[in-house]
Amino acid sequence: MGIKNIAFLFIVLLTNILAVAEGQQTGVFYGVVSDTAGYSVGFATLIIPNTKYGAIADRSGRFEIKVPAGKYTILVSCVGYKAIELTDSIAAGERKQINITLAESVENVEEIKVTARADNTGSIQRISVKSMQAMPNASGNIESIIKRLPGVASNNELSSQYSVRGGSFDENIIYVNNIEIYRPVLIRSGQQEGLSFVNPDLVGSLKFSAGGFDVSYGDKMSSVLDVTYKRPNENAGSATVSFLGANVHYEGVSANQRFRHLTGIRYKTTQYLLSGLDTKGEYRPTFLDAQTYLTYNLSSRWEVDFMGYVAQNNYTFVPTTREVEFGTFQLPLRAQIFYEGQEVDRYFNTLGAIALQYKPSDRLWYKLIATAYANNESETFDLLGEYNISQIDYNNRDSVDKIGVGGFLNHARNFLNNYAYSMQLIGQNNLGENTKLRYGITWQTEQIKDRLKEWEIIDSAGYLYPYHDNTIQTLSLRNADNNIDAYRLMGYILFSKVFAVGSETLTLTAGIRSHYWSFNRQNILNPRASLSYQPSWQKGLLLYTSAGYYQQPPAYKEMRYPSGQINKNIRAQKAVNYLIGADYLFYSWAHPFKLTVEAFYKKLDNLIPYRIDNVRSIYAGENLSKGYARGIDIKLNGEFIKGTESWFSLSILDTKEDIPNDSYSLPSHPDSLIYPGYFSRPTDQLLNLNLFFQDYIPRYPSYKVYLSIHYGSALPVTIPFSNRWDNVQKLLPSYKRVDLGFSKIIK
């Protein structure tokens, strides 16, 4: 054996001896960094001051620090969270687990902070909310955050309703503490809505999915908003006063940490905003609600919770005049309307829920929830309008010629009572460190009483519409007396597992959901699955895909014909959803950023066509059409300015539907049939762009400025009073909105 080979073997042997010796003299700190809600905090920085030792957690919050035996102080920090220090010691050869919890920092991102995706499945986006009152928006509702997310569209700043990836307003579900939240039925305009259910002052965590969500999140076809109220750790409160109303909330915990309470009261009026509308008159909107959430630990294993809610929304409007200009450059027109009468609307909602949770071990828990909900709505108006239409001079805006005169009379006496009672049992088994089994079953009864009487008459010079030789007939007559008494039986089972394949990480989620409704005696099954992949070759990258059935039993509005009668043979609408996406967390200019890209395709069947009148959806009441929705959503968010979070999002959408064998003929060619084929759905908005930007005064971070810009391309509009659901035109102009806000944090 040569001298070189002997030297090489000696070096290898010496290296192994030193490595073994070093391993015997060192230890390893390992664990997970999470937030106060229990979700992982990716890419947190862990540093041992005055040493060379430290680590950066991966996107799941996991970390390892290899150090010599001894006692150390570890500094843990992450953007958007308060830095903490912890001291611990480690022996030679020891592996010690230290799980770290970070609290969110009010200093860094005060209003909105969008963090990494929850549970690393790619289907749910987690949003933390702080001080919603400082957000530049007119409604003050938490839904104003959702409208800024990719794939979400809304062209009415006063409304809490939104459409997601081409779906209707009624294809979105909202949960608060595992309880499904209902929306009013008779709402027809944004100024009537008032306060949405969710109180921003009480929110502890907020999760949203625009598609691809798992079976635990219900049977809607488009999106889910999952809200969890706070669990106070100290006594605190807040109060806000503005021209639009006032909010107050108080939270606290008992000395023994067993009883926690959270209460919020809100008052809102949009009178000053509505006075700027085209229709002049006396607006008297008043909206008031109160909520409370109480928790009490009976023991280390048992806990009881109570949530109560009561809301009274009143809207009174006495119109006087309206003036609007329209027409073309060659033929500019002006319409003047003079009103008599008034509109009076009342919406009263109550909800009570009590939950009992049993946790026999850290790996197993059960929760039993009983809920009662009552909703009473009334919509009454008699509005007489006398109008004249004239041509105007383009230069001086004076009337030069009368085009037409006439009048109209609108009448409504609509009353709806909705009562729902449910009992829900949910549970979760942690079958292993990376394996979970979740399940639930719900029994729900519902009673709906609907009294609907609504009509309109148009009387113009020379004709009455609709015209009849002998009698006066009404336009858009809706006259119904509906009663529904039914029950639902729902259940699901969900399996999730994290696989470690070498240095790669795969997360599989799969489950099935069942829903039986006694009204139409239909039982539906919705299987869904998702798979995510964290490659080792690119830190911060998450690739994911999902597919599943999303069959939606009809809501009450969807089963009503335009005349007001209900269709007892209505069936569930169907959607098969395919999604592929990627999240990439990275640093640029020494600041953290996240890029999210999702592409989706939804195959739709058994659709119920509808048209939108302001924010009211008028449904065909029948399963008439099939369709599709496809598009791509892109979002970039991060620290464009150090210590603040801003974002830019872009959504491209194409959604169409087709009524098979539908045809019509023109009066000029009555014997020639025209088959329209696929036509745009009411939410077919090609382009949606959002920009939210935050900044602060240097050296004075408590003074902040917020800029929000929104652009939405034109929306299709169905011709009013048409019997053809395909009769749509691109009439609405593009939607442009800019909001600017300022805030000062006072401590």
ZAMARGU-4260 file (C-alpha; in steps of 0.2 Angstrom, whole numbers, plus 5000, padded with zeros to 4 digits):
<rodrens>
0) 5000/5000/5000 | 5007/5017/4995 | 5011/5031/5006 | 4997/5042/4998 | 4984/5028/5002
5) 4990/5026/5020 | 4989/5045/5022 | 4971/5046/5014 | 4965/5032/5026 | 4973/5041/5041
10) 4964/5057/5037 | 4947/5048/5034 | 4949/5039/5051 | 4954/5055/5060 | 4939/5064/5053
15) 4927/5051/5058 | 4934/5051/5076 | 4933/5070/5077 | 4915/5069/5070 | 4910/5056/5083
20) 4918/5066/5097 | 4909/5082/5091 | 4893/5073/5091 | 4896/5067/5109 | 4899/5085/5114
25) 4885/5093/5105 | 4866/5093/5107 | 4851/5098/5096 | 4837/5110/5099 | 4822/5106/5088
30) 4803/5110/5087 | 4790/5121/5078 | 4787/5139/5078 | 4768/5143/5078 | 4756/5158/5082
35) 4744/5160/5096 | 4730/5152/5085 | 4741/5136/5083 | 4746/5139/5065 | 4764/5137/5060
40) 4775/5152/5057 | 4786/5149/5042 | 4803/5156/5040 | 4805/5162/5058 | 4823/5167/5062
45) 4832/5159/5077 | 4848/5166/5083 | 4859/5163/5098 | 4867/5180/5101 | 4886/5182/5101
50) 4888/5165/5094 | 4888/5158/5076 | 4874/5146/5080 | 4856/5149/5073 | 4843/5143/5061
55) 4829/5148/5049 | 4813/5138/5051 | 4806/5130/5036 | 4788/5135/5029 | 4780/5123/5041
60) 4789/5131/5056 | 4801/5117/5059 | 4819/5120/5064 | 4834/5112/5071 | 4849/5121/5080
65) 4865/5110/5083 | 4875/5118/5097 | 4889/5112/5110 | 4882/5107/5127 | 4878/5121/5138
70) 4865/5134/5142 | 4859/5146/5129 | 4847/5161/5126 | 4838/5160/5109 | 4831/5175/5100
75) 4816/5171/5089 | 4809/5184/5077 | 4798/5184/5061 | 4790/5198/5051 | 4773/5203/5058
80) 4776/5195/5075 | 4784/5201/5092 | 4801/5194/5095 | 4804/5184/5110 | 4819/5177/5120
85) 4820/5160/5129 | 4833/5152/5139 | 4836/5133/5140 | 4851/5121/5142 | 4856/5105/5133
90) 4867/5091/5137 | 4879/5082/5126 | 4871/5070/5114 | 4853/5076/5119 | 4839/5081/5107
95) 4828/5093/5116 | 4811/5099/5109 | 4806/5117/5112 | 4790/5123/5104 | 4789/5142/5102
100) 4773/5153/5101 | 4774/5170/5093 | 4761/5184/5096 | 4757/5195/5081 | 4764/5212/5081
105) 4752/5227/5081 | 4767/5238/5076 | 4771/5230/5060 | 4755/5226/5051 | 4741/5234/5060
110) 4726/5232/5048 | 4728/5217/5038 | 4742/5203/5037 | 4741/5189/5025 | 4752/5175/5030
115) 4757/5158/5024 | 4743/5146/5019 | 4735/5136/5034 | 4741/5118/5036 | 4751/5119/5020
120) 4737/5111/5010 | 4736/5125/4998 | 4717/5127/4998 | 4715/5139/5013 | 4722/5156/5015
125) 4724/5163/5032 | 4721/5181/5035 | 4725/5190/5052 | 4714/5205/5055 | 4718/5221/5066
130) 4709/5237/5068 | 4697/5236/5053 | 4691/5253/5057 | 4707/5260/5050 | 4704/5251/5033
135) 4699/5263/5019 | 4682/5256/5015 | 4664/5263/5016 | 4655/5247/5023 | 4666/5244/5039
140) 4662/5225/5036 | 4675/5212/5036 | 4670/5207/5019 | 4679/5222/5012 | 4695/5212/5015
145) 4689/5197/5006 | 4684/5208/4991 | 4703/5213/4989 | 4708/5194/4987 | 4711/5187/4970
150) 4696/5178/4962 | 4684/5189/4972 | 4673/5202/4963 | 4661/5215/4970 | 4656/5231/4962
155) 4646/5238/4976 | 4656/5245/4991 | 4640/5246/5002 | 4636/5228/5000 | 4644/5213/5010
160) 4640/5202/4995 | 4653/5196/4983 | 4656/5183/4969 | 4670/5171/4968 | 4677/5164/4952
165) 4661/5167/4942 | 4649/5160/4955 | 4633/5169/4962 | 4632/5179/4978 | 4623/5163/4985
170) 4637/5151/4982 | 4648/5157/4997 | 4647/5150/5014 | 4652/5158/5031 | 4656/5150/5047
175) 4659/5158/5064 | 4665/5146/5077 | 4659/5131/5066 | 4642/5138/5065 | 4635/5142/5048
180) 4629/5160/5046 | 4613/5165/5036 | 4610/5180/5025 | 4594/5191/5023 | 4584/5185/5008
185) 4574/5201/5004 | 4589/5213/5002 | 4589/5221/4985 | 4601/5236/4986 | 4618/5239/4995
190) 4611/5253/5005 | 4598/5242/5014 | 4611/5229/5020 | 4619/5238/5035 | 4630/5227/5046
195) 4636/5210/5041 | 4636/5196/5055 | 4655/5196/5058 | 4661/5209/5070 | 4679/5213/5066
200) 4683/5218/5084 | 4680/5200/5090 | 4689/5191/5076 | 4704/5180/5082 | 4707/5171/5065
205) 4701/5172/5048 | 4703/5159/5034 | 4697/5160/5016 | 4696/5148/5001 | 4691/5153/4984
210) 4690/5135/4979 | 4697/5117/4982 | 4692/5117/5000 | 4689/5101/5009 | 4673/5092/5014
215) 4672/5099/5032 | 4667/5116/5024 | 4650/5113/5018 | 4641/5111/5001 | 4643/5128/4993
220) 4650/5128/4975 | 4662/5144/4976 | 4670/5149/4992 | 4671/5147/5011 | 4675/5160/5024
225) 4679/5153/5041 | 4680/5165/5056 | 4685/5160/5074 | 4682/5173/5087 | 4696/5178/5100
230) 4700/5169/5116 | 4705/5184/5127 | 4721/5182/5138 | 4719/5199/5147 | 4706/5212/5150
235) 4705/5225/5136 | 4693/5235/5126 | 4691/5247/5111 | 4679/5261/5105 | 4678/5269/5088
240) 4667/5284/5083 | 4665/5290/5065 | 4653/5299/5054 | 4646/5282/5049 | 4643/5276/5067
245) 4651/5269/5082 | 4659/5252/5089 | 4663/5247/5106 | 4670/5230/5112 | 4676/5223/5129
250) 4685/5207/5132 | 4692/5199/5148 | 4697/5184/5158 | 4694/5178/5176 | 4708/5178/5188
255) 4709/5159/5188 | 4709/5159/5168 | 4694/5148/5167 | 4681/5161/5161 | 4683/5171/5146
260) 4671/5184/5139 | 4670/5194/5123 | 4657/5207/5119 | 4654/5219/5105 | 4641/5232/5100
265) 4640/5241/5084 | 4629/5256/5077 | 4630/5261/5059 | 4621/5274/5048 | 4625/5277/5030
270) 4615/5293/5029 | 4629/5305/5024 | 4635/5293/5010 | 4618/5290/5003 | 4614/5309/5002
275) 4626/5309/4987 | 4617/5297/4976 | 4607/5302/4961 | 4590/5299/4969 | 4588/5314/4981
280) 4577/5312/4997 | 4577/5308/5015 | 4587/5293/5019 | 4585/5286/5037 | 4596/5270/5038
285) 4600/5264/5056 | 4609/5247/5059 | 4612/5240/5077 | 4619/5224/5083 | 4626/5216/5098
290) 4636/5200/5100 | 4644/5190/5114 | 4655/5175/5115 | 4658/5166/5132 | 4669/5152/5137
295) 4671/5142/5153 | 4683/5128/5157 | 4674/5116/5168 | 4690/5106/5169 | 4705/5102/5160
300) 4695/5091/5148 | 4678/5099/5147 | 4674/5117/5141 | 4657/5125/5137 | 4655/5140/5125
305) 4640/5151/5121 | 4638/5163/5107 | 4624/5176/5106 | 4619/5188/5092 | 4605/5200/5090
310) 4603/5213/5076 | 4590/5226/5070 | 4593/5234/5053 | 4580/5247/5048 | 4580/5257/5032
315) 4568/5271/5028 | 4568/5281/5012 | 4557/5295/5006 | 4563/5300/4988 | 4560/5317/4981
320) 4569/5319/4964 | 4581/5310/4953 | 4591/5317/4938 | 4602/5307/4927 | 4610/5310/4910
325) 4613/5297/4897 | 4612/5294/4878 | 4626/5296/4866 | 4637/5310/4860 | 4626/5314/4846
330) 4610/5312/4856 | 4613/5317/4874 | 4597/5315/4885 | 4592/5319/4903 | 4578/5311/4913
335) 4570/5320/4928 | 4559/5310/4940 | 4548/5317/4954 | 4543/5305/4968 | 4529/5303/4980
340) 4528/5289/4993 | 4541/5280/5004 | 4550/5263/5007 | 4551/5255/5024 | 4562/5240/5027
345) 4565/5230/5043 | 4577/5216/5046 | 4578/5207/5063 | 4590/5193/5066 | 4594/5183/5082
350) 4606/5168/5084 | 4610/5158/5100 | 4623/5143/5100 | 4630/5133/5115 | 4644/5121/5113
355) 4651/5108/5124 | 4669/5102/5120 | 4677/5086/5128 | 4696/5083/5126 | 4700/5066/5134
360) 4718/5067/5127 | 4729/5078/5117 | 4726/5067/5102 | 4707/5066/5103 | 4693/5079/5105
365) 4674/5080/5102 | 4662/5095/5101 | 4643/5096/5102 | 4635/5112/5096 | 4616/5117/5097
370) 4611/5132/5087 | 4594/5142/5085 | 4592/5155/5072 | 4578/5167/5069 | 4576/5179/5054
375) 4561/5191/5052 | 4561/5202/5037 | 4549/5215/5029 | 4550/5225/5014 | 4536/5238/5010
380) 4535/5252/4998 | 4523/5263/4987 | 4533/5274/4976 | 4525/5285/4963 | 4536/5293/4950
385) 4532/5306/4936 | 4546/5308/4924 | 4551/5317/4908 | 4565/5314/4896 | 4572/5328/4886
390) 4586/5331/4874 | 4600/5343/4880 | 4612/5354/4872 | 4629/5347/4874 | 4638/5363/4877
395) 4627/5372/4890 | 4617/5357/4896 | 4600/5365/4894 | 4585/5355/4888 | 4581/5359/4870
400) 4567/5346/4866 | 4555/5335/4875 | 4557/5317/4871 | 4543/5309/4882 | 4534/5310/4898
405) 4525/5297/4909 | 4524/5289/4926 | 4526/5273/4936 | 4520/5265/4952 | 4530/5252/4962
410) 4521/5243/4976 | 4528/5229/4988 | 4522/5220/5003 | 4535/5207/5006 | 4537/5197/5023
415) 4548/5183/5027 | 4551/5173/5043 | 4565/5160/5043 | 4569/5149/5058 | 4582/5135/5059
420) 4587/5124/5073 | 4602/5112/5072 | 4612/5100/5082 | 4630/5096/5077 | 4644/5084/5083
425) 4661/5086/5076 | 4677/5077/5082 | 4695/5074/5077 | 4707/5059/5080 | 4726/5062/5079
430) 4731/5044/5073 | 4749/5048/5073 | 4761/5063/5073 | 4756/5067/5055 | 4740/5058/5052
435) 4722/5066/5057 | 4705/5059/5055 | 4691/5072/5056 | 4672/5069/5056 | 4655/5077/5059
440) 4637/5075/5058 | 4623/5088/5058 | 4604/5087/5060 | 4595/5103/5055 | 4577/5108/5054
445) 4570/5124/5045 | 4554/5133/5044 | 4551/5147/5031 | 4535/5157/5029 | 4536/5169/5014
450) 4522/5182/5010 | 4526/5190/4993 | 4516/5203/4984 | 4525/5215/4972 | 4520/5224/4956
455) 4524/5238/4944 | 4515/5249/4932 | 4522/5260/4919 | 4511/5273/4911 | 4519/5284/4898
460) 4511/5296/4885 | 4502/5286/4872 | 4503/5269/4880 | 4502/5259/4896 | 4514/5245/4899
465) 4510/5231/4900 | 4495/5234/4888 | 4478/5226/4888 | 4462/5231/4879 | 4450/5231/4894
470) 4460/5230/4910 | 4475/5238/4918 | 4488/5225/4921 | 4504/5225/4931 | 4522/5222/4926
475) 4533/5209/4935 | 4519/5203/4946 | 4526/5193/4961 | 4512/5186/4972 | 4515/5170/4983
480) 4512/5163/4999 | 4525/5150/5003 | 4528/5138/5018 | 4542/5126/5020 | 4545/5114/5034
485) 4559/5102/5031 | 4575/5095/5038 | 4593/5091/5033 | 4605/5077/5038 | 4623/5081/5034
490) 4639/5072/5038 | 4657/5070/5032 | 4673/5061/5036 | 4690/5069/5032 | 4707/5060/5032
495) 4724/5070/5031 | 4742/5064/5031 | 4759/5071/5029 | 4772/5060/5021 | 4790/5062/5022
500) 4798/5055/5006 | 4817/5057/5009 | 4819/5076/5011 | 4803/5079/5001 | 4786/5083/5010
505) 4769/5078/5003 | 4752/5082/5012 | 4737/5072/5006 | 4719/5077/5011 | 4704/5067/5006
510) 4686/5065/5011 | 4668/5063/5007 | 4652/5073/5012 | 4634/5068/5012 | 4619/5080/5012
515) 4601/5074/5012 | 4586/5087/5011 | 4569/5081/5015 | 4561/5095/5004 | 4566/5087/4987
520) 4571/5070/4995 | 4588/5072/4987 | 4604/5065/4994 | 4620/5071/4987 | 4638/5064/4989
525) 4653/5076/4987 | 4670/5067/4987 | 4685/5079/4987 | 4704/5077/4988 | 4720/5088/4988
530) 4738/5085/4987 | 4753/5097/4991 | 4771/5095/4988 | 4786/5104/4997 | 4801/5101/4987
535) 4818/5101/4995 | 4827/5108/4980 | 4818/5125/4982 | 4815/5132/4999 | 4799/5142/5001
540) 4790/5133/4987 | 4773/5124/4989 | 4765/5115/4974 | 4747/5109/4976 | 4732/5103/4967
545) 4714/5098/4971 | 4699/5090/4963 | 4681/5087/4969 | 4663/5088/4968 | 4654/5103/4975
550) 4635/5100/4973 | 4625/5114/4981 | 4607/5111/4987 | 4596/5126/4982 | 4595/5140/4994
555) 4577/5147/4996 | 4580/5161/4983 | 4586/5149/4970 | 4570/5138/4971 | 4558/5153/4969
560) 4552/5156/4951 | 4552/5175/4946 | 4533/5175/4950 | 4537/5170/4968 | 4531/5152/4968
565) 4543/5139/4973 | 4548/5124/4963 | 4546/5108/4973 | 4556/5098/4961 | 4572/5108/4961
570) 4588/5099/4962 | 4606/5103/4968 | 4617/5113/4956 | 4633/5103/4952 | 4651/5109/4950
575) 4667/5098/4947 | 4681/5109/4953 | 4699/5107/4947 | 4713/5117/4954 | 4732/5118/4952
580) 4743/5131/4961 | 4759/5137/4968 | 4765/5147/4983 | 4783/5154/4983 | 4790/5163/4999
585) 4806/5172/4995 | 4816/5187/5001 | 4820/5202/4989 | 4829/5218/4994 | 4830/5210/5011
590) 4811/5210/5013 | 4800/5195/5013 | 4787/5192/4999 | 4775/5179/4994 | 4769/5175/4976
595) 4753/5164/4974 | 4747/5158/4957 | 4732/5147/4954 | 4723/5141/4939 | 4706/5133/4940
600) 4692/5125/4929 | 4675/5122/4935 | 4663/5111/4925 | 4645/5116/4930 | 4629/5107/4927
605) 4611/5108/4934 | 4613/5127/4935 | 4599/5139/4939 | 4600/5154/4928 | 4598/5171/4936
610) 4600/5189/4933 | 4606/5203/4945 | 4596/5218/4950 | 4608/5229/4960 | 4613/5216/4973
615) 4597/5205/4972 | 4598/5189/4962 | 4582/5184/4953 | 4583/5166/4949 | 4574/5156/4936
620) 4568/5143/4949 | 4573/5128/4938 | 4588/5118/4933 | 4590/5124/4916 | 4608/5126/4910
625) 4625/5119/4911 | 4641/5129/4910 | 4659/5132/4915 | 4671/5144/4924 | 4690/5145/4921
630) 4703/5157/4925 | 4719/5161/4934 | 4723/5171/4949 | 4739/5179/4954 | 4744/5188/4969
635) 4761/5196/4976 | 4761/5202/4993 | 4775/5207/5006 | 4785/5221/5013 | 4787/5233/4999
640) 4790/5246/5014 | 4799/5238/5029 | 4787/5234/5043 | 4771/5235/5033 | 4762/5223/5021
645) 4755/5227/5004 | 4749/5217/4989 | 4745/5217/4971 | 4732/5204/4963 | 4726/5200/4946
650) 4712/5189/4941 | 4707/5183/4924 | 4690/5175/4922 | 4679/5167/4909 | 4662/5159/4914
655) 4648/5155/4902 | 4632/5144/4903 | 4621/5136/4890 | 4602/5131/4891 | 4602/5116/4880
660) 4589/5116/4865 | 4585/5134/4869 | 4580/5145/4854 | 4570/5160/4849 | 4565/5169/4833
665) 4565/5187/4828 | 4548/5196/4824 | 4555/5199/4806 | 4558/5180/4804 | 4546/5171/4815
670) 4549/5154/4806 | 4568/5155/4808 | 4574/5148/4825 | 4590/5155/4833 | 4600/5144/4845
675) 4610/5156/4856 | 4622/5143/4863 | 4634/5148/4877 | 4631/5165/4884 | 4640/5175/4898
680) 4634/5173/4916 | 4630/5188/4926 | 4647/5188/4935 | 4658/5185/4919 | 4670/5199/4923
685) 4686/5196/4912 | 4698/5207/4922 | 4699/5211/4941 | 4714/5220/4948 | 4718/5226/4966
690) 4732/5236/4974 | 4733/5238/4993 | 4748/5249/4999 | 4753/5254/5016 | 4767/5266/5022
695) 4771/5276/5037 | 4781/5291/5042 | 4799/5287/5045 | 4804/5286/5063 | 4785/5288/5067
700) 4778/5271/5063 | 4762/5274/5072 | 4756/5287/5058 | 4751/5276/5043 | 4743/5279/5026
705) 4733/5267/5016 | 4730/5267/4998 | 4718/5255/4990 | 4714/5254/4971 | 4702/5242/4962
710) 4698/5240/4944 | 4685/5228/4937 | 4681/5226/4919 | 4663/5227/4912 | 4649/5215/4918
715) 4635/5208/4907 | 4618/5214/4911 | 4602/5204/4907 | 4588/5214/4898 | 4574/5218/4912
720) 4557/5209/4911 | 4564/5197/4897 | 4559/5179/4897 | 4576/5174/4889 | 4590/5171/4902
725) 4602/5172/4888 | 4598/5190/4883 | 4613/5198/4890 | 4623/5213/4884 | 4640/5221/4890
730) 4631/5237/4897 | 4639/5241/4913 | 4655/5251/4912 | 4671/5246/4920 | 4672/5248/4939
735) 4685/5260/4946 | 4688/5264/4964 | 4702/5272/4974 | 4701/5274/4993 | 4714/5283/5004
740) 4715/5282/5023 | 4725/5288/5037 | 4728/5281/5055 | 4737/5285/5071 | 4740/5272/5084
745) 4737/5278/5102 | 4744/5267/5116
</rodrens>
